[in-house]
Each structure stands twice: as C-alpha cells, then as structure tokens.
Amino acid sequence: MGIARWLNRTVGFFVFALLDIADFLLCYTYKTLDYFLESERKPCYCSSPPEAKAKTEKIIVSERGGYSKVVSLTRSKIHFDEISDTLYSRGPSLLTRLSKLVRSVKCFNYKGLIMRGNVVESCDHHESKKKISKGKKRLMTLNSTVIEKSSTAPRWSDCHCSFCTSWLTSTNRDSLFVKVQQPKDNKKARENVVFIHGFVSSSAFWTETLFPNFSDSAKSNYRFIAVDLLGYGRSPKPNDSLYTLREHLEMIEKSVISKFKLKTFHIVAHSLGCILALALAVKHPGAIKSLTLLAPPYYKVPKGVQPAQYVMREVARKEVWPPMQFGASVLSWYEHLGRTIGLVLIKNHQLIEFVTRLFTLNRMRTYLIEGFLCHTHNGSFHTLHNIIFGSGAKLDSYLDHVRDHVDCDVAIFHGGKDELIPVECSYSVKSKVPRATVHVIPDKDHITIVVGRQKDFARELELIWQRTKST
C-alpha cells in the first residue's frame, strides 16, 4: 500500500468516526425539529424495520434470505417493489461498534454466561438463538415498518422556491418534466432520442451541452427528448415515494414513451441513467435502436456476497480523497448528514447561483447547479440506495437480456480519469455484451466526459445513429 493510500485511509478513519457521531446526534435533532415544525416525528433508517412505525399505503415485507419488498396496495393491484437492504443496513458505525464492545464486556459477568454441560455460550449468542427460535416458524414476516404517507408539499428542510415546486402548480403534476427539441415540422422527425441523466443531475446536463451542438442535419431528422427524473429538477418530488426502480420506469414510460407515442427510439444515458436505460431495454426490447451508456456503474459481484452491500462499498468507499469520492461516501452512509447538506445548500441554491455569477462576472454557466442542488434529500437518498446499490443483483440479468434479445448497437463511453466510477465497470459491461464498443476518453472525468467536449460528443452520437440507420 502506497503512502498516499495509507494516509487517505488513516485520515478517513478519524474523519468518518466523527461523522458517525455527528449523524447520531443529528438523528435526534431532526426528530425534535420535525415534531415542532411538522407535528410528528418522521421515521428514519436508523431504526431497525420493526421499530420504524408510521401509517401509509406502503408496507415493507421481509423475505428470509431475500430482499425487502414494498407492497403498494391499490384498488385493483398489489405492487411489489424491491428496496435495497443498504437503507437499513450500512455496516456498523463507530457508536455501534462501541456499544457492542460494552455489551461483550458485560457478557463476562456471571449472569451473562450460560453453562450447558461443558459448553459456555455468550449472551449475544444466546440472544440470537432466542430470536431465531421465535422466527423460524414463519418464512415471511410482515414488518410494521412503513415509510410515511405524507403530503406532496415540501418538508420544512426542503427548498420551497418556485423552480423546485413548479410541479405542484403544473397541470401535469403526475408526469416528469420533459424538454423537447424537434424540427419545426414535427413530421420530419424520423427518429427519437431519449436522454437520461445521472445522479444529482437534470435534463440541463444534456440541453445545455449537446442540444445546441448537434448538426443542422441531426436537428432536422431527430426529436431530442431529455427528462428530469423523478425527484430532480422540475419533476415531481413526492415525499411519500420510495423512488424504486418501478416508480422511475413507470414515470419515464408515462411521461415519454406513452406521451410521445414512441415506437422506436435511441437512448443516451449517464451514470445512474444507465441502469434505467438497461431496464427500459429489457421492458421494450423491440423499441431500442441504440444504447449509448456513459460511465455505467456495473460492478461484478463476487459469489456469496450480498450485491447491494458490495456495490455500496465500491461506489462509496469511506475515503476523504478525492473530493467526489468523499461526497459520495457522506451521501451514501449518513442519512442525516445528507439532509443537513440539503438544508444548507439545496435550500440556498438560488443564492449560491447568484454568488457564483457575481464572482465570475456572469461568465460561468451555472446550469449544473440545477442538477446538483434542485432535488430533495428524500428523493436522492432513496434513489441512490434503491437504484444504484439495490440494482446490483439485477444488472447481470439485464445485460444478458440485452446481449441475447435486444438487437441494437451498444456504445460505451468512459472518462479515463473518472474517480467515481472506475473504467473497469465499462469493460465489465463489454464482457457481458461482447458486441459493445468501449471508448475511453483520456483526461476526462465523470462530468467532463460531456461537459467541455460537447461538440465532439455530439458528432460521436450522430455517427452512432447513422450507423444504426444504415444497418
């Protein structure tokens, strides 16, 4: 291990130990503030499933040896949504480890030991056996855990500005915000391209970079459709949503595929959006004309390892450097610190944008702030865990399906200096889908793979679509 790596881990140990304590204290702080400002204490994921109580139309069912599923009850259907176990189980924090140490010390007293013949069992082992014996008669347990059924109004800690709440006054408040660029005579648009952004981003990631840089020929032949995903930008940000894969897909299908009556379309997706793109390809195999994936977060999960936990530890390693890695770790591991970041930054995104423009004399285009800061903590936290981490067990089957049943061109682009999603992820996709082509862009990272090279990337996309058209 190099000195820099050792230093990163050593400093990280102390930094994250302090963050463990801070998140623990913030848990009680927010429960108190929620009670005074909203007249109720909202459940959080610090509690184990049986301890989190609320009233809702969604309940969580835990299956032995499997994922937890959300059961959504409607008048005609029962929906099962898989939720990531990383929401509740993200590994022991410093305080948890210390409490276990205290319990283990107590177990050495006379009352804590259970003598059975020549066998001495610890109190922890005895307690675990008691828990198993109580539950072994049931293959499925219906927990009292539920995620709150709240109003659509933003919570006190969320942003209340007209931009972030525009969906509440929209006539299409149950649909995603969609930005469309098409020929003046829509009948000339012979093909459609759907753009799906990544985590903490928005449709502006595409509309401010690629849309102005497509050639006149592409603009006259293609209809470009970019969406704000559920919970981002100007799209709905419901407080009662768990932002599961099914919810994200249904909103895209309703707001894009059905609304524009798309029979065939190309997909361009970045990071988190790659997971949704693959899921769409599985559901609509005959409609996909090409798949262009940028920095797909696909990690080969070793056998015998829980997929969601493994992906979380790969994406959100507890390291303080590089900064993007540190940010991902804080947002992934600490529910209440993430909410605090939202309270400080997201609620003040307009001020941040104003100050940025002021200090740069209005020379800096601040469209990325729309994606980074125009969302809610509830939406981002659930999307991060339920889509990026929770889909760890699904991507193998998705890629197998694309390989065997989706007859389309697959192109992958990755920044050579991407510090968040390693280049190996793209090569792993190619190992599953051999016909895929991998383009590693030197000296570019997770964002600059598009931002800063939008003209080049626009030309590359047009070549992919032309090649698809000629085959």
C-alpha positions as CSV (number, residue, x, y, z in Angstrom):
1,M,0.0,0.0,0.0
2,G,1.4,3.4,-1.0
3,I,1.9,6.2,1.5
4,A,-0.8,8.3,-0.1
5,R,-3.3,5.4,0.2
6,W,-2.3,4.7,3.8
7,L,-2.7,8.4,4.6
8,N,-6.1,8.5,2.9
9,R,-7.4,5.6,4.9
10,T,-5.8,6.8,8.2
11,V,-7.3,10.3,8.0
12,G,-10.5,8.8,6.7
13,F,-10.8,6.6,9.8
14,F,-10.8,9.6,12.1
15,V,-13.0,11.8,9.8
16,F,-15.7,9.2,9.4
17,A,-15.6,8.4,13.2
18,L,-16.5,12.0,13.8
19,L,-19.2,11.8,11.1
20,D,-20.6,8.7,12.8
21,I,-21.1,10.7,16.0
22,A,-22.5,13.7,14.1
23,D,-25.1,11.7,12.2
24,F,-26.1,10.0,15.5
25,L,-26.7,13.4,17.1
26,L,-28.4,14.8,14.1
27,C,-30.9,11.9,14.1
28,Y,-32.4,13.2,17.4
29,T,-32.0,16.8,16.4
30,Y,-34.2,16.3,13.3
31,K,-36.7,14.2,15.1
32,T,-37.2,17.1,17.6
33,L,-37.3,19.7,14.8
34,D,-39.8,17.6,12.8
35,Y,-42.0,17.3,15.8
36,F,-42.1,21.1,16.4
37,L,-42.3,22.1,12.8
38,E,-44.5,19.3,11.3
39,S,-46.2,18.0,14.5
40,E,-44.8,14.5,14.0
41,R,-41.5,12.6,14.3
42,K,-40.7,11.1,10.9
43,P,-39.3,7.6,10.9
44,C,-35.7,7.2,9.6
45,Y,-33.5,4.4,8.7
46,C,-31.5,4.5,11.9
47,S,-34.2,2.2,13.4
48,S,-34.5,-1.4,12.5
49,P,-37.5,-2.3,10.4
50,P,-39.8,-3.4,13.2
51,E,-39.1,-0.2,15.1
52,A,-40.0,2.3,12.4
53,K,-43.7,3.0,12.6
54,A,-46.0,5.1,10.5
55,K,-49.2,4.9,8.7
56,T,-49.2,4.6,4.9
57,E,-50.4,2.7,1.9
58,K,-47.0,1.1,1.6
59,I,-45.7,-1.6,3.9
60,I,-42.4,-3.5,3.8
61,V,-42.4,-7.2,3.6
62,S,-39.1,-9.0,4.5
63,E,-38.5,-12.4,2.9
64,R,-36.0,-14.7,4.5
65,G,-32.8,-14.8,2.5
66,G,-34.1,-12.2,0.0
67,Y,-34.7,-8.5,-0.5
68,S,-37.2,-6.4,1.3
69,K,-40.1,-5.5,-0.9
70,V,-42.5,-2.6,-0.7
71,V,-46.1,-3.7,-1.1
72,S,-48.3,-0.9,-2.6
73,L,-52.0,-1.5,-2.2
74,T,-54.3,-0.1,-4.8
75,R,-57.9,-0.8,-5.6
76,S,-57.0,-3.3,-8.3
77,K,-53.4,-4.3,-7.9
78,I,-50.8,-5.2,-5.4
79,H,-47.3,-4.0,-6.5
80,F,-44.1,-5.4,-5.2
81,D,-41.1,-3.1,-5.3
82,E,-37.7,-4.3,-4.2
83,I,-35.9,-1.9,-1.9
84,S,-32.2,-2.0,-1.1
85,D,-31.2,-3.5,2.3
86,T,-28.5,-0.9,2.4
87,L,-31.2,1.6,3.5
88,Y,-31.3,-0.1,6.9
89,S,-28.0,-2.0,7.0
90,R,-25.0,0.1,6.0
91,G,-22.4,-1.6,8.3
92,P,-21.7,-0.7,11.9
93,S,-20.9,2.8,12.8
94,L,-18.3,3.8,15.4
95,L,-21.0,4.1,18.1
96,T,-22.5,0.7,17.1
97,R,-19.1,-0.9,17.4
98,L,-18.5,0.7,20.8
99,S,-21.9,-0.4,22.1
100,K,-21.2,-4.0,21.0
101,L,-17.8,-3.7,22.8
102,V,-19.6,-2.6,26.0
103,R,-22.1,-5.5,25.7
104,S,-19.3,-8.0,25.2
105,V,-17.6,-6.8,28.4
106,K,-20.8,-7.2,30.3
107,C,-21.2,-10.7,29.0
108,F,-18.2,-11.8,31.1
109,N,-20.1,-11.4,34.3
110,Y,-21.6,-14.4,36.0
111,K,-25.2,-13.7,34.9
112,G,-24.2,-13.2,31.3
113,L,-22.8,-16.7,30.9
114,I,-25.0,-19.8,30.3
115,M,-23.4,-23.1,31.3
116,R,-24.6,-26.1,29.4
117,G,-22.5,-29.1,30.3
118,N,-19.0,-28.2,29.2
119,V,-20.2,-25.5,26.8
120,V,-20.1,-21.9,27.6
121,E,-22.3,-19.6,25.4
122,S,-22.0,-15.9,25.3
123,C,-25.1,-13.8,26.0
124,D,-25.1,-12.4,22.4
125,H,-25.2,-16.0,21.0
126,H,-27.9,-16.9,23.4
127,E,-30.0,-13.9,22.4
128,S,-29.5,-14.6,18.7
129,K,-30.7,-18.2,19.2
130,K,-33.8,-16.9,21.0
131,K,-34.6,-14.6,18.1
132,I,-34.1,-17.4,15.6
133,S,-36.3,-19.8,17.5
134,K,-39.0,-17.2,17.7
135,G,-39.0,-16.6,14.0
136,K,-38.3,-20.0,12.5
137,K,-41.9,-20.9,12.1
138,R,-42.5,-18.1,9.6
139,L,-41.0,-18.0,6.2
140,M,-42.2,-14.4,5.6
141,T,-42.6,-11.7,8.2
142,L,-44.8,-8.6,7.7
143,N,-43.0,-5.8,9.4
144,S,-44.6,-2.8,10.9
145,T,-42.1,-0.8,9.0
146,V,-43.6,1.7,6.8
147,I,-42.4,4.8,5.0
148,E,-44.5,7.8,5.9
149,K,-47.5,8.7,3.7
150,S,-47.0,12.5,3.6
151,S,-48.5,15.3,1.7
152,T,-47.0,16.5,-1.5
153,A,-45.9,19.8,-0.1
154,P,-42.2,20.1,0.5
155,R,-40.9,19.5,4.0
156,W,-39.6,22.3,6.1
157,S,-36.0,21.3,5.3
158,D,-36.6,21.2,1.5
159,C,-36.4,24.1,-0.9
160,H,-39.7,26.0,-1.4
161,C,-38.6,28.1,-4.3
162,S,-40.8,28.5,-7.4
163,F,-38.4,26.4,-9.5
164,C,-38.3,23.4,-7.2
165,T,-42.0,23.4,-6.5
166,S,-43.2,24.3,-10.0
167,W,-44.5,20.7,-10.4
168,L,-47.1,21.4,-7.7
169,T,-48.8,24.0,-9.8
170,S,-48.4,22.3,-13.1
171,T,-51.3,20.7,-15.0
172,N,-49.1,17.6,-15.4
173,R,-48.1,17.3,-11.8
174,D,-48.1,13.5,-12.1
175,S,-45.7,13.5,-15.1
176,L,-42.0,14.2,-15.4
177,F,-40.7,17.5,-16.7
178,V,-39.6,16.9,-20.3
179,K,-37.5,19.1,-22.6
180,V,-38.0,18.5,-26.3
181,Q,-36.1,19.8,-29.2
182,Q,-37.6,18.9,-32.6
183,P,-37.9,20.1,-36.2
184,K,-40.5,22.9,-36.6
185,D,-42.5,20.5,-38.7
186,N,-42.7,17.6,-36.3
187,K,-43.5,15.2,-39.2
188,K,-39.9,15.5,-40.4
189,A,-38.6,14.0,-37.2
190,R,-38.0,10.5,-38.4
191,E,-36.3,9.2,-35.2
192,N,-36.4,9.8,-31.5
193,V,-33.6,10.1,-28.9
194,V,-34.3,9.8,-25.2
195,F,-31.6,11.3,-22.8
196,I,-31.5,10.1,-19.2
197,H,-29.3,12.0,-16.8
198,G,-27.3,10.6,-13.8
199,F,-27.4,11.0,-10.0
200,V,-27.9,14.6,-8.7
201,S,-28.3,16.0,-12.2
202,S,-31.1,17.1,-14.5
203,S,-32.1,17.4,-18.1
204,A,-29.9,20.5,-18.3
205,F,-26.9,18.2,-18.4
206,W,-28.0,17.5,-22.0
207,T,-30.0,20.5,-23.1
208,E,-27.2,23.0,-22.2
209,T,-24.4,21.0,-23.7
210,L,-25.4,18.6,-26.5
211,F,-28.7,20.1,-27.9
212,P,-27.1,23.3,-29.2
213,N,-24.2,21.4,-30.8
214,F,-26.0,18.9,-32.9
215,S,-25.6,19.4,-36.6
216,D,-28.4,21.0,-38.7
217,S,-29.0,17.6,-40.3
218,A,-29.5,15.9,-36.9
219,K,-31.8,18.7,-35.7
220,S,-34.0,18.3,-38.8
221,N,-34.2,14.5,-38.6
222,Y,-34.3,13.7,-34.8
223,R,-36.5,14.6,-32.0
224,F,-34.4,15.0,-28.8
225,I,-36.2,14.3,-25.5
226,A,-34.5,14.9,-22.2
227,V,-36.2,14.3,-18.9
228,D,-35.8,15.4,-15.3
229,L,-36.0,12.1,-13.4
230,L,-38.5,11.7,-10.6
231,G,-37.2,13.8,-7.7
232,Y,-35.0,16.1,-9.8
233,G,-35.1,19.4,-11.5
234,R,-38.7,20.5,-12.2
235,S,-40.1,17.0,-12.0
236,P,-42.4,15.8,-9.1
237,K,-40.7,15.3,-5.8
238,P,-43.3,13.3,-3.8
239,N,-42.5,12.8,-0.1
240,D,-44.3,9.5,0.0
241,S,-42.3,7.9,-2.8
242,L,-39.5,5.3,-2.1
243,Y,-38.1,6.1,-5.6
244,T,-37.8,2.5,-6.5
245,L,-36.9,1.2,-10.0
246,R,-40.5,0.5,-10.8
247,E,-41.5,4.1,-9.9
248,H,-38.8,5.6,-12.0
249,L,-39.5,3.4,-15.0
250,E,-43.3,3.9,-14.9
251,M,-42.8,7.7,-14.8
252,I,-40.5,7.6,-17.9
253,E,-42.9,5.3,-19.7
254,K,-45.8,7.5,-18.9
255,S,-44.1,10.9,-19.5
256,V,-42.1,10.0,-22.6
257,I,-42.9,6.7,-24.3
258,S,-46.6,6.8,-24.0
259,K,-47.0,10.6,-24.2
260,F,-45.0,10.9,-27.4
261,K,-46.2,7.5,-28.7
262,L,-42.6,6.3,-29.3
263,K,-42.5,3.1,-31.2
264,T,-38.7,3.1,-31.6
265,F,-36.0,5.3,-30.0
266,H,-32.3,5.7,-29.2
267,I,-31.2,6.0,-25.6
268,V,-28.3,8.1,-24.3
269,A,-27.7,7.7,-20.5
270,H,-25.2,8.8,-18.0
271,S,-24.2,7.0,-14.8
272,L,-27.4,6.2,-12.8
273,G,-29.3,6.7,-16.0
274,C,-27.5,3.7,-17.5
275,I,-29.3,1.4,-15.0
276,L,-32.7,2.8,-16.1
277,A,-31.7,2.6,-19.8
278,L,-30.9,-1.1,-19.4
279,A,-34.2,-1.7,-17.5
280,L,-36.1,0.1,-20.3
281,A,-34.3,-2.1,-22.9
282,V,-35.4,-5.2,-21.0
283,K,-39.1,-4.0,-21.0
284,H,-39.1,-2.7,-24.6
285,P,-36.5,-4.8,-26.4
286,G,-38.0,-4.2,-29.9
287,A,-38.1,-0.4,-29.5
288,I,-34.5,0.2,-28.8
289,K,-32.5,1.3,-31.8
290,S,-29.2,2.1,-30.0
291,L,-27.9,2.2,-26.4
292,T,-25.2,4.8,-25.5
293,L,-24.0,4.4,-22.0
294,L,-21.7,6.9,-20.2
295,A,-19.8,5.6,-17.1
296,P,-22.2,2.7,-16.4
297,P,-22.0,1.7,-12.7
298,Y,-21.8,-2.0,-13.2
299,Y,-19.7,-3.9,-10.7
300,K,-19.1,-7.7,-11.0
301,V,-20.4,-9.0,-7.6
302,P,-18.4,-12.0,-6.3
303,K,-20.2,-15.1,-5.4
304,G,-21.5,-15.3,-1.9
305,V,-21.6,-11.6,-1.4
306,Q,-24.7,-9.5,-0.9
307,P,-24.9,-7.5,-4.1
308,A,-26.3,-4.2,-2.8
309,Q,-23.8,-4.1,0.1
310,Y,-20.9,-4.8,-2.2
311,V,-21.9,-2.1,-4.8
312,M,-22.3,0.4,-2.0
313,R,-18.8,-0.3,-0.7
314,E,-17.4,0.0,-4.2
315,V,-19.2,3.3,-5.1
316,A,-19.0,4.9,-1.6
317,R,-15.7,3.9,-0.2
318,K,-15.0,5.7,3.1
319,E,-12.2,7.8,1.9
320,V,-11.6,11.6,2.1
321,W,-9.9,11.9,-1.2
322,P,-10.7,12.6,-4.0
323,P,-13.5,15.1,-3.1
324,M,-16.1,13.4,-5.3
325,Q,-15.4,10.1,-3.6
326,F,-15.8,11.8,-0.2
327,G,-19.0,13.4,-1.2
328,A,-20.4,10.1,-2.4
329,S,-19.5,8.4,0.9
330,V,-21.2,11.1,3.0
331,L,-24.4,11.0,0.9
332,S,-24.5,7.1,1.0
333,W,-23.6,6.3,4.6
334,Y,-25.1,9.2,6.5
335,E,-28.8,9.8,6.2
336,H,-29.0,12.9,8.5
337,L,-25.8,14.5,7.3
338,G,-27.2,14.3,3.8
339,R,-30.3,16.0,5.0
340,T,-28.1,18.7,6.6
341,I,-26.3,19.3,3.3
342,G,-29.7,19.7,1.7
343,L,-30.8,22.2,4.4
344,V,-27.6,24.3,3.9
345,L,-27.0,24.0,0.2
346,I,-30.2,23.0,-1.6
347,K,-32.5,25.5,0.2
348,N,-30.0,28.2,-0.8
349,H,-29.2,27.1,-4.3
350,Q,-30.5,30.4,-5.7
351,L,-28.1,32.4,-3.5
352,I,-25.3,30.0,-4.5
353,E,-26.0,30.6,-8.2
354,F,-26.2,34.4,-7.7
355,V,-22.8,34.5,-5.8
356,T,-21.2,32.2,-8.4
357,R,-22.3,34.6,-11.2
358,L,-21.3,37.6,-9.2
359,F,-17.7,36.4,-8.6
360,T,-17.3,35.1,-12.1
361,L,-18.8,38.3,-13.6
362,N,-21.5,36.2,-15.1
363,R,-19.0,34.3,-17.3
364,M,-19.7,30.9,-15.8
365,R,-22.7,28.9,-16.9
366,T,-24.3,27.6,-13.8
367,Y,-26.7,25.1,-15.3
368,L,-25.0,22.2,-13.4
369,I,-26.3,23.8,-10.1
370,E,-29.8,22.9,-11.3
371,G,-28.9,19.2,-11.1
372,F,-26.6,19.3,-8.1
373,L,-29.0,21.2,-5.9
374,C,-32.5,21.1,-7.2
375,H,-33.8,18.0,-5.6
376,T,-34.9,16.7,-2.2
377,H,-32.9,14.6,0.3
378,N,-35.7,12.0,0.4
379,G,-35.6,11.5,-3.4
380,S,-31.8,11.4,-3.7
381,F,-31.3,9.1,-0.7
382,H,-33.8,6.6,-1.9
383,T,-32.7,6.8,-5.5
384,L,-29.1,6.3,-4.5
385,H,-29.8,3.2,-2.5
386,N,-32.7,1.6,-4.4
387,I,-31.4,2.2,-7.9
388,I,-27.5,2.3,-7.8
389,F,-27.0,0.0,-4.9
390,G,-30.2,-2.0,-5.0
391,S,-29.8,-2.9,-8.7
392,G,-26.5,-4.7,-8.1
393,A,-28.2,-8.0,-8.3
394,K,-30.2,-7.1,-11.4
395,L,-27.6,-5.8,-13.8
396,D,-26.2,-9.2,-14.7
397,S,-29.6,-10.4,-16.0
398,Y,-30.3,-7.0,-17.7
399,L,-27.1,-7.3,-19.6
400,D,-27.7,-10.9,-20.5
401,H,-31.1,-9.9,-21.9
402,V,-29.6,-7.0,-23.9
403,R,-27.0,-9.4,-25.3
404,D,-29.5,-12.1,-26.3
405,H,-32.8,-10.3,-27.0
406,V,-32.1,-6.6,-27.8
407,D,-30.9,-6.2,-31.4
408,C,-29.2,-2.8,-31.2
409,D,-25.9,-1.0,-31.2
410,V,-24.3,-0.7,-27.8
411,A,-21.7,2.0,-27.3
412,I,-20.0,2.8,-24.0
413,F,-18.0,6.0,-23.1
414,H,-15.9,6.4,-20.0
415,G,-13.6,9.1,-18.7
416,G,-10.0,7.9,-18.3
417,K,-9.8,9.9,-15.0
418,D,-13.2,9.1,-13.6
419,E,-12.7,9.0,-9.9
420,L,-16.2,7.9,-9.0
421,I,-17.0,5.0,-11.4
422,P,-13.8,3.2,-12.5
423,V,-13.2,2.4,-16.2
424,E,-13.3,-1.3,-15.3
425,C,-17.0,-1.0,-15.0
426,S,-17.3,-0.3,-18.7
427,Y,-15.1,-3.2,-19.6
428,S,-17.2,-5.4,-17.4
429,V,-20.2,-4.4,-19.4
430,K,-18.4,-5.4,-22.6
431,S,-17.5,-8.8,-21.1
432,K,-21.3,-9.4,-20.7
433,V,-22.2,-7.8,-24.1
434,P,-19.3,-8.6,-26.5
435,R,-20.7,-6.5,-29.4
436,A,-20.5,-3.4,-27.3
437,T,-17.7,-0.9,-28.1
438,V,-15.9,0.9,-25.3
439,H,-14.4,4.4,-25.8
440,V,-12.2,5.6,-23.0
441,I,-11.7,9.4,-23.2
442,P,-8.2,10.3,-21.8
443,D,-8.0,13.1,-19.2
444,K,-11.8,13.3,-18.7
445,D,-13.7,12.5,-15.5
446,H,-17.3,11.7,-14.6
447,I,-18.6,15.1,-15.7
448,T,-16.1,16.3,-18.3
449,I,-16.8,13.3,-20.4
450,V,-19.6,15.5,-21.7
451,V,-19.1,19.0,-20.3
452,G,-16.3,20.7,-22.1
453,R,-16.3,18.2,-25.1
454,Q,-19.9,18.6,-26.1
455,K,-19.2,19.3,-29.7
456,D,-17.1,16.2,-30.1
457,F,-19.5,14.0,-28.3
458,A,-22.4,15.4,-30.4
459,R,-20.6,14.3,-33.5
460,E,-19.9,10.8,-32.0
461,L,-23.5,10.3,-31.2
462,E,-24.6,11.3,-34.7
463,L,-22.2,8.7,-36.1
464,I,-23.7,6.0,-33.9
465,W,-27.2,6.9,-35.0
466,Q,-26.2,7.0,-38.7
467,R,-24.5,3.6,-38.4
468,T,-27.6,2.2,-36.8
469,K,-29.8,3.6,-39.6
470,S,-27.6,2.1,-42.3
471,T,-27.7,-1.4,-40.8
